[in-house]
Amino acid sequence: MSASLLGSVRNLLDTVLGLVRVRLELLSTELQEALATHALAVVGACAALVLGGLGLAFAGIAVLLAIAPEQRLAAATLMALVFIAGGAAVALVVRARERARVFDASLAELQRDREALTP
């Protein structure tokens, strides 16, 4: 009788350890995907900022050179206000953007495991 009980406990422990291993592998995979995605996003954002800033600077210089000298101060002020408003709008959009949780799939699997184990 005790041999079958010991075998059942071993099987249960083996099953639990197998579930934990699979969940940890899923967590590891999600973490790697999140890191790769975030690294690519950071590099892309930096490149976009540099190139966009250079483009805006050259566009502003071109506008200032094309305008009559007595209107350059007003044009420079107007361009600065437009750039500030654009930066504020981008900041609001980035802040309002919903962020996905990194470990959603792992959390969902753990919740399903918990529901399956509860009577």
Summary of the structure (lengths in Angstrom):
residues: 119
radius of gyration: 28.6
end to end distance: 25.6
largest distance: 101.6
contacts: 235
relative contact order: 0.08
helix: 90%
strand: 0%
